[in-house]
Amino acid sequence: MLFTTSKNKGLTTAAHSKVIVGHNQKTGFQPVMSKLLMWNKNKETGIENTFTVTKSYISALAEPTLSMDCLSTETELLSHIMAMDSTKNRLALLEMLEYEKLLEAVSKIPVEDAVAVEMLQLFSDEQWPELLFEFQGSFRKTSMEFDTVRLHEKKDKRAFYVPSVPSPADWIVFNQTDCVMVRKITAEESLVIDAIQEGKNIGHISKLMVLEVDDQKLTKLIAGWLDEGLIIDVGVPMPDDSTYD
């Protein structure tokens, strides 16, 4: 699909927002977002996935004397997880395993040049409903039933506590130059992300979500994504683009 974007207007891109765990960085537009979690990585190899966290919890839960040599492959990890008595712990550990795999995979996808927040000012009120967006190639949205991100962040891996009632939530994971970012998102943001990834324009999204997301909040969400460096293309279809709906 062809766009009129910053890429053919010669604009510079904004610096990516660097937000460290527990320290929200102030921005001019006050985006509707919760804090980001940052996982440092090796610039050359990304996050090396040895399933360290999953292994630690398996050892703490089931077999404290278990040698880590017995947990060297994903198949061995799965075998120990499935042998556990607690269904809740089994499901939570399976989710942790998938989360660690996701962090590794995302960390190795190249970061593309992002467009700047100021890009939105280039479009007129008439063009706004036609705007389309493209996320970074590393951008992933995932749903988790358990408190997996907090457990992964927890320093004391001997304490593996999973609440009796799961608390499902959606999260986004994306790569940046020196780290992988992880952030919990609201149901509203999740709906907008789904629509954008389906190729819907802003006008379509506004009509679909008039009850869930107002125009002001939608604008703030988009501005936040631009500030995070998540958007690599934004624009309206070219007149000769026959694929545009």
Protein Blocks (a to p, Z undefined) as FASTA:
>chain_A
ZZddfklnopacdddddddehiacddfkopaddddddddddfklopadehlmmmmmmmmm
mmmmlcfklmmbfklmmmmmmmpmblmlmmmmmmmmmmmmmmmmmmmpccdddddfklmm
mpcfklmmmpccdddfklccdddfblkllmmmpmblmbccddfbdcdddddddddfkbcc
dddddfklmmmmmmmmnopafklmmmmmmmmmcfklmmmmmmmmmmnopagbdcdddfkl
mkbZZ
